[in-house]
Amino acid sequence: MNATAPVHGTWEPRPAARWEDAFLSGNGHHGALVFGDPDDERVVVTHHTLVRPVGADEDRLPPRLADELTSLQDRLLAGDTSAAETFTDGRPLQWVRPFHPAFQVHLRRPDGAQDGTGAPPFHRRTVDFRTGVAEATRAGRTGRVFVSRADDVIVQYVTGPDLTLDIRLDPRLAGAPGTLGIGHGAVLTAEGALLSLRARYPDSDLAYTGVTLVAVTGGTTTLAPPGVRVEGASSVLLLTRVRRHTGETDVVAEGRALRDLLTEDEDDRTTEEGPAAPGSSAEAYDALLTRHLSLHRTAYERVTLDLAGDPAERARPGSELLARPRSAALLERLFAAGRYHLLSSGGLFPPRLTGLWTGDWDTAWSGAFTNDANLNLQTACAAAAALPEVTEALASLVQRQLPDWRDNAREVFGARGVVAPAHSDGESGHSYHFNREYPLHLWTAGADWLLGPLVDHDDTRGEHDPRTTAVLAEVALFYEDFLTRTDDEGRLVVVPSYSPENRPANAGWGTVNAAMDLSAARHALRTAADRHPEHAGRWRTLADRLPSHRINADGALAEWARPDLTDTYDHRHLSHLYAVWPLHEITPYDTPDLAAAAHRALELRGPENDSAHGHLHHALIAARLRDAERVASALGRVLDGDFFHASLMSAHYPHRDVYNADAAHTLPAVLIEALVQSTPDRLVLLPAPPAEYPRGALHGVRTRFGAALDLTWTEDDVTAVLRPTRTVRIELRTSDGVEPLDLVAHEDRVLTLKAR
């Protein structure tokens, strides 16, 4: 790694002792946690589909409450502040099906085996974000692992003189239920061996099966149940896949598919390290890596951040950098790691609470997709940070769950259209995770929030995805049916209404006119109207009939627009400021009075339990409000709070408590928002620049008016290079003020400005 430039990877001088510190690789389907010890290597295998069946399926449908909705609305509008607390079907709180790991691929040098080199036991493990390869070296042996984006396979390659290894698939991971039905298989093949592990869930017809092809160069391979022993080899290549299924899976067919990967692209034998030796597993490894890099590296290198970090700092291992929370080199590396991990966990699904990884069956909060803040924050940078792979993963999740979203709208609200759940395991989009204190089945803003990154992505490319356009119409149809009640002044009322995950100080959890619900309804209706001119008139009229936001007695934007509801300030969620971020409904430029009230609300908000997502959500809103000091303070709480593991994956709470991807994936969005903000007709440069980093460069950011942007700044001046793909007039806002800017498609535009 070149310490004279930002480091696109990280390293440690010792193997991981805990799975939380294992280096990560993934392709959005399979994930790998690599401990990095060639003498005793453990690679934990995960897959986005692995969620444990729990309970009866009939209990995982939305509650049938539509017939009681009018009565609830009457009571809430009449001032019954606790009316919503009984608006359930009486079932207890059910978490969504929990995400879990599959097994670990365990390679161990047997006791007494010699390494044959006489070399000192120097150890170094690295992960290269540009390639996705986690590598470990020790005493002449090298192990490499990556998860192929091209071939959807976990690739593990070990080299060294006279390799002797015991290899097995091991299901014994933390929290694994003792009632799992485990079956092992091991057969010798022409390449070496084929290993399999089938795990059947208790009281279920569901199971998952992992298959590993072991290709050995040199030496001998013998059965050593439940695995194999390799002796005297020069290299060992392992290819692993996992399938979740009912009944049984065809292990022979899976092995044949893995074997076919060894012979694909036989003419492509050159990598960065030069041509591979013919007739060896090195050939297959290099071909697999080459196919993978054409997808992974291209995506990763689209956007980079350089904060002029000290070369000596850049050369440090990640664990040492984390002890220097104000180091520019640390922030560079966390930005790079955040985009790498976000890319690696986005594919079949977008990232879960834990991204794509866990080493423990007892995953906090079920490792769910949590849609009332966490998933939204994690995917916040996808459009601007040029990761359409993540946006597509989110779009695919939405599309798969639309039938369930329609059920939610019909069963709970008696409406057409769609309502997104607050929690999902990826299999189901039904709203069934709720109780009295968290009446999440009443939350109607989720579809608008989840569709936001998809709309942003369409803006960046200047083309509407027909899938997103169709779903927006369904969201508008829901609001047509749901927004039927009015107040004394004839304004529409959102009732019932819920502000995740807070409540008024003087009322129950389900209430009336939460600020987030008002903003989401307005935004969804107007966005749908923009794409459906045949319905635009009535949808815009409906949006215009919603009440305005309220400013409370403290001068703050109120969390509930109803005047008799009192704010509760000390809370990790900032749902009421949805109009500021991710929307642009309230801005310092267009609505200065409301922006000042929003800023006052942000000042009054307490950190509650110090959740990482709360701090970074705070920073994103502060950036929109041009408050650089507040951005730095919120970001500093995370950097100072020991939130990051040596893997550079993050935790939910300070002191690395509860493995969680919120901070890791959201941090790039915070830095981008502090430096560049855009709408389809506006560009804001350096709205909240980090004072601690007076020099830097951000390359490749995408704007919503269809231009790529390179930004360079020093203490004296700022240079922005715009590369537009369409002709457009935008409003340019800088510290010097506002001016119109005309861009011509495919003609670069260079802006030179004075620094503040």
N, C-alpha and C positions, 0 to 999 in steps of 0.2 A: 504494500500500500504506500502511495506517495504522500508523505506528510507535508509537502509544499503546496498541496491542494486539498480541498475537503476530502475526507476519507469516506469512500463508499463501501463501508463494511465495518466490522469491529473484530476484536480479538481478545483472548484471555490466555494467561500463562499456565492454566491448569484446567483439567476437565471440570464439568459441571457436577456439583455434589447434589443438587436439587433439580428436579425437572423444570422448575421455574427459570433456572439459569441456562437451560439447554438452548443452543442456537436453533433457529427456526428456518424451515423451508416449506414451501407450499405452492400449489398451483390452483387454488380455489376449489379443489375437490379433495385431494389427498393432502395431508400435512405430515411433517416429520419434526420431532424434537430430538436434537442430536447432542448427546452428552459429551462426545469428543475425547474418548480415551481408546486409542488403538489396541491397548492390552485387554480392555474390558468394555467394548463399545455397546452402548444401548441406544437404539433409535426407536422412540415411541411413535407409533403409527396412528394417525387420526383420519377421519373422513367426515365431511359435512353431513352425511346422511345418518350418522350413528347417534340416534337418540333412543333412549331406553323406553320400551312400552311400559306404561304404568296405568293400572286401573281400567275400568270399562270404557269402551269407546262411546257409549251413549251418554256418558257424563261429560263428554268433551264437545258438546254442541252448544251453540249460544242459547241463553235462556229465552223461553217463549213468553215474552212480556208485553207484546204489542197491544193486546187487548186492555192492558192496565195503564197504557201510556197517558191517555187523556186525563184520567183521574189523578195521576202523579203531577201532570202539568198544572191542573187546577189547584192542587194543594200548594205546590211551590209558588205559583203566581199569587196565591192568597196569603203568602208569608209563612207557610209551614216550613221552617228551616230544616227539619229532620225528616221530611217526607220521603226523600230518596233512600233513606237507610233501610227501608223494608222493600225496596223495588228490586227484588231478586227472586230466584226460584227456590231459595232455601238451601242450596248446596253449600258445603264448606269450600274454602279457598283451595283451588287446585293449581299447582304449578304446571307449566307445560312440560312435556317429556324432556328429561335431562340429557344433555349432550355428554358423551363419554369417549375415552380413547378405545382403540381396538386391542392392541397388544404391543409388545416391544420386540424388535429384532435384536437378538442378543448374540454378539460375537465375543468370545472370550478365549484368550490364550491359556491353554491348560497349565495347571501348576507343574513346574519343572521344565516346561518347554523353553528352549533357548531362542533368543532373537537372532543369533548368528552374525551379529555385526560388531559387537564389542563397543558400540557407540555409547556415549553418555545418554542418560534418559531425559534429554531435553524435550520439553513438551510445549506445544503451541496449538491452540485451536482458533480458527477464524471462520467468519462467514462473509462472503463477498456479495453485497447487495446487487451488484451488476449482473451476477451470474446465478445467484441463488444457491451457490455451492458452499456447504459447511465442510471445512477440512480440518483434520487434526494430524499432527506429526509427533512421533516419539520413537527414539532409538531406531531410526532407519525405516520405520513403518509409517505409512500414510493412509488415512481413511478419508474418503470424500463421499458426501451425500448431497443430492439435490432431488427436487420433485419436478418432473418434466411437465412443462406446460403444453408441449407438443404431443406427447405420448401417454399422458396421464398415468405415470408410474413413478414409484419411489426408486431411485437409482443409488446404489451403495457400492463403492469401489474401494478395495483394500489392496495395497501393494507393499512389497517388502521382500527381502531375501528369506527363503525357507519358512514360509508362513505356515504355522500350525494353529488352527482355530476350531473351537467347538461352536456350532451355529444352531440356533433354535428360535422358534417363535414362542414368546413367553407371555401368557395372559395375566400374570400375577402383577397387577398394578394397584396402586392405592385405591381402596374403596370398592374394588371389583367384588360383586356379590358371589358368595360361595356357592350359590345355587345355579350359576351359569353352567350349561351343559357343554363341556369342552371336549373336542375331538382333535387329535393330532394325526398328521400324515407325513410320511417321509419316504421317498423312493429315489433310487439312484437313476441317473439319466446319462446320456452321452455327454452333456455339458458338465455335469456334476451331480445335481440333485434337484428335486422339487419338494418343497416343504409346504404344508398347509395347516391351518388352524381354523376350526369351525367353533363358534360360540353361539349356543342357542339360549335365548332369554328365557327365564323361568315363566311358566304359565303363558306361553305365547307360541305362535307358529312362526314367529320371526327369528332370524338368525343373521349372523354375518360371518363371512369366510375370508380369511387372508391367505394369499398364495404367494410364495417366494421362489423364484427360480435362482438357483445357485450355479453360476458358470465359473469353473475353476481352470486356471492356466497352470500346467505343471502339477506335480505332486499326485496325491491319491485322495479319494473321497470314500469314506465308509459310513455306514449307518451307525448312529449313536443316539437311539431313541431318547427323547422325542425329536431329535434333530440329526445332524451329521457332524462328522469330524473331517476336516481337511488337513492334510499333512504334506509339508515340503512344497507348497505352491509358491509361485511368484506373484500371482494376483488372484483375487476373488471378486467377481461381479455379482451383485444381488439385485434382482428386480422384483418389486413387491406391489401388489394391488389388493384392495379390500372391496368386497361386494356385500351389501345388505340385501337380504332376500327372504322369501318364504320357501318352505320345503328344503331341498338340497341344491347345492350349486355343483356344476360340472368342473371339478378340479382339473381334470385332464385337459378340457378345452381351455381353461384359464391358463394352464401351463403352456399349451400350444401357442396361445396369443402372446405370452411373454417371450417364448422362444423365437417367434417371428420378429420381435424387435431387435434381436441380435444380428439379424441379417439385412435389415432395411438400410437403404442408402449405402451400399457397399463401396461405391466409388468415392464417398465423401469421408476422407480419412485425415483431414488436417484441422487442427485447432490452434489456439494461441501458442501452445507448447510445441508446435511443429507436427510433422506427420507421425502417426502412430505405427508401431511395428505391425506388419501384417500377420494375420492368423492368430491373434490373441484377443483376450477380453478387452484389452486397451482399445482395439479397433471399435468394438461395440460401444464402449463407454464414450469415446470421442464422438461417434456418430450420434448417440443419444444426446450428448451435451450440445452439439452443433444445432440439432433441430430445436432443442429447448431455447437456446440463446436467441434464435431468430425472433422469438416471441417475447421472452422475458426481458432481455437486455434492451430491445427496442422500446418497450414500455417504460422500463425503469429510467432510462437516460433522457426521457423527454423533458424533465424539469429538474434543476439543480439549484442549491442554495450555497453561497460562499459568504461567510461573515468575517473573512480575513483572520481566521483563527491562527494562533501561534503554532508554528510547525512542531515544536516540542510537545505541545499539548495534543496535537493531532496524532502524534505517534504513540500516545499512551493507550493501554487497554481500556475497554469501556468501563470496567469497574473503578479504575482510577479516575477517569474523567467524571464519573458520577459523583465523586467526592469533591468536585470543583464546579458547583452548580452555576457559577457565573461565567464559566469558560465559553468563549465563542465556539471553540472546537466541539464542546459538548452539544451545543444547540445545533450546529451543523450536522453532527452525527445522529442526533435524535430526529431531525427533520428527514434525513436520508433513511433512517431505520423505519420511521413512521410510514413513508411512502412505500418502502420495500415490504413491510409487513401487511400493509393495506392491499397492495397488489397481490401478494402471495396468498391472502385469505379470501380474495374475491374471484369467483368463477361460477360454480354451480349455485352458490348463494353469496351474498355479501357477508361481511364479517359478523360473527356472533359476539356476545359479550367477551369471549375469550379469543376472538379472532377465528382461527381454525384449529386451535391447539389446546390441549389439556393433557396432563399426565395423571389425572385423578378422576375417578368415577363420581365423586361427590362435588360436582361443579357448582360453584356459587350461582344462585338464581337460575339454575338449570342450564347455564350457558346459552340462554335464549337469545332470540332477536327481540330486543326491547325497543319498541317503536315510539315511546313517548319522550325519548331524549337520546338514548345511547347509540342506537344504530344511526340515527340522524346526524349526531355529532361525528361519529366515526367516518361517515361517508361525505362529510361536509366539504372536503377538498377535492372530491373526485373530478368534478368538471374543471375547476381552475388548475388543478395539479396534473391535468392531462392523463387521467386514468379511466378511459372509457370502458376498460375491462371491468372495473368496479361498478360503474353505472349500469352496464349491461347485466351484471349479476343481480343488482337491485331490481332492474326491470323484469328479469326472469322470475325472481321471487314473487313480485307483484302479479305477474301474469298467471303463475301457477295457483295463486291463492284467490283469484277473483271469484270463483264460485262460492268460496267460504265467506268472502266479504259481502257478497249478495245475501247470503243467509243471515249474516249479522244485521244488515239493514232491515230485512223483512221480519225476522223473529223478534228483535228488540224494539224496533221503531215502526214496524208496519209500513215500511217505505220501499220504494224502488231504489235502484242504485247500489252503492257500496259503502261499507263502513269498515275500516281497517282495525284489527285488534291491537291492543297495547303490547301484547306478548305473543310470540310464536316460536314453535320448535323447528319451523321449516317445513314440516309435513302438513300442519293444519293452520289455516288462517281464521279459525273460529274464535270468537270472543268467549272464553270460558274461564279466564283467570281474573277473578274479581271477588271482592267481599265488601263488607260495610265500610271499612276504612279506606279501601282502594276500589271504588266503584268504576273500574276501568271499562266495563261494558257500556257506560254512559258517555265515554269520550268519543267525540265525533270528528276531531281535527286530524286524526292519524293519516288518512288517505292524502290530504293536502300536503302534509309534511313529507311523507314518503315519496310523493311524486315530485317534490321540489327539485331534487338533484337531477331528475330526468328532464324536467323543463329547462333547467340551467344548461344541461348537456346539449339539448336541442338548440338553445340559443348560441352556444359556442360554435356549432357546426352549421348553423343557418338552415336547418331542415327539421321538419317535424316528424318524429317517430309516430307512425299511425297507431301503434299500440298505446302510447301515452295519450294521444289525442282521444282515442276511444274511451280510455278509463276516465279522463277528465269529464267527459260527458256523463258518465255514470255517477261521478261525484256530484255533479250539478243536479242530476235527477234526484239524488237523495235529498239535497237541500230543498228542492222544489216541494217534495212531499213532507219534509220535516219542519220547515220554517213556515208554520201556519198560525202560530200564536202571536198576539201583539200586546203591547203595553197600553197604558192610558193615553199615550200620545200617538198611537197608531204605528209605532215602530215595531219591527219584528223582534221577537225574543227567542234566544237560544235556550230552550228548556226541555229536558234537563241539560245541565252544563257542568263540566268538570275541568278543573285546572290541575294537570298532573304535577306532582302528586301531593298537592297542597289543599288546604281548606281555609275558609274564612275563620277569623277568630271568634265570630259570633254565630256560626251556622254549621250545618252538616257538610259532608263531603260533596254531595250532589246538589247543585245550586242553579243559578240563573246567570246567563250572560258573562261567562268567563272570557277575559280579554283574548285568550288564545283562540277560543271557539269563534269569536266574532271575526278575528283577523283571518282565520283559516277559511271560514265560510265566504267572506268577501273575496279573498284571493282565489279560491277554487272556482267560484262563479264567474269572476272576471276573466280568469285564465281560460276556462272552458268557452266563454263567449268569444274570446279572441280567435279560437280555433274552430268554432262552429257558428258561422255567421247566420245560419238559418234559425238559431235559437238565441242569438246574442241579445236581442231586445229584452226578452223576458228575464234572462239570467242577470243582465246588468241592472235591470229594474229591481230585481230581488236583492241583489247586493247593496244597492243604494238605500234600501229600506232598513238595513241593519243599523243599530244605534252606534254612535261614535264612542270612542274610548272616554273614560272618565278620569279626571285628575282629582285625587283625594285631598283631604285637609292638610296632609303633609307636603303637598305639592308634587306628589308622585303619581305616575300612571298606575291606576288601580288595577288589581288583579281581577276584580269583578266589576263590571260597569254598573251594576245595580247599586244605588246610593246607600242602601241600608246594610251592605256587606262590608265588613272591616278586614283590612289586610293583615296577613300573618307574614312577617318579614324574614324570620330566620329559617330559611329553607334552601336546600341544595338546588332545586329546580327553579328555572326562570321562565316558566311557560308564558307568563303574562307579557314578556317582552319579545314574543314571536314576531310582532310587527316590525321590530328593529332588525332582528336576525332570527331566522334566515331570510325573512321577507325584507322588502324595502318600502313597506307601507309608511313607516315613520323614519324620517331622515333629518339630519341637521339642515339640509338644503331646502327640502320641500315642505316640511312640517316642523319648523323650529320650536314652536311652543310645546308640541307633543314630544319632540326629541328632548327638550329640557326636562319634561316630566318623566320621561323614560330614564334619563340620566339620574334623576333624583331617586327613582325606584331602585336603580342599580346601586346607588350609594347606600340605601337603607337595607339592602339584601344581606343577610348574614350567611356564613358558610355552612351552618348547621353541622353536619358530620364530616366535613372535609373530603367529600367524595371528589375524585379527580374530575369527573365529568362536570360537576358544578363549577369548579374553578375555571375550566377552560371554556365552558358555556359563557361564564361571566366575561372572560377575555374577548370572546367573539363579539359579544354585544358592545363591550367597551370600544372595540376597534371601529365598529360601525358608527359609534358616537364620537369618534376622533379623540378618545381619551387615552393617550399613550401611557400615562403614568398608571392608570388602572389596568391596562393590558399587561404592563410589566409586573405589577403587583400580583395579579392573578396567576400569571405564568410563573412568577417566582415562588408562589405557594407550592406549585407542583415540583419545580426544580429543587427547592429547598427541603421538600417533604419526604425525600427518599421513596419516590413512587416507582422507580425503575429498577428492574432486575438486571443482572449482568447480560442477559440476552437482549436487553433494550426493549423488551416487552414490559408493559407497565402493570401497576396494581390499582385497585379501586380506592384503597385508603392509604394514608401515609405509612411509612416504614414497611413498604412492600407487603401489605396485608391484602390478600385476596387478588389472585391473578386476574387481570382484566385489561382489555385492549383499548379502553376509552381514551386514556391519556396518550398512548403511543400513536393511535390513528388520528386523533384530533389535533395534536400539536402542529402538524404541517398546515392545517387550515388556519390556526391562529396566526402563524407567522405570515402566511399569504395575505390574510385580511388586514394585518397591520401595515403591509407594504403596498398592496394593490387591491382595489375593489372595482367591480364593474357591474353594470346593468346593460340591457340592449342599447341604451342611448347615453351612457355615462361612463367615464373613467375617472377614478380618484387615485392619485399617486401619493404614496406615503401618508395615508390618513392618520396613522398612529405609529410612527417609526420608533423602533426600540433604541432609546438613548444610549444604552450600554454597548451597542454595536453600530458605531457611526460610519462604518465602511462595509460595503458588501455588494453582492450581485445575486439576483434571482433571475434565472433563465428559463424560458419555455412556458411560462404561465399562459393559460388560455383565458380570453375575455369573452363576455357574453355578447359582444358586438362582432365577434368573428375575427379576432386578431390574436396572434401569438405575441407575447411581450417579453422582452429582455430589459431588466431594470438594473442599473448600476448607480450606487450612491457613495459619496464621500462627505467629509465635513463641509466641503465647499460647494459641490454641485451634484446634480442628478441628471443621468442620461437614461432615456427610455427609447427603445427601438421597437416599433410596432410593425408587425407583418400581417396586414389584413388580407382576408380571403374574400371580402365583399366590400363594395363601395357604400359608405355610410357617413353621415354627419353625427358626431357625438358631442357631448359636453365634457370638457376636460376641467377637472378640479385639482388644484395644487395649493401649496401654501401661499402662492402668489394671487390666488383668486380663481375665477372661472372664465372660460373662453370656449367658443365653438372650435371644433377640430374636424376637418374634412379628410376622410381616408379613402383611398382609391384601391380597389382590389388588386392584390399582387404587386403593389408599389410600397416598399418599405418607407416608413416615416420615422425620422430621428428627432426626438425632443431633447433639448438641453435646458435645464432649469437651475436656478440657484437653490442651494439647500436652505433650510430654515435658519 
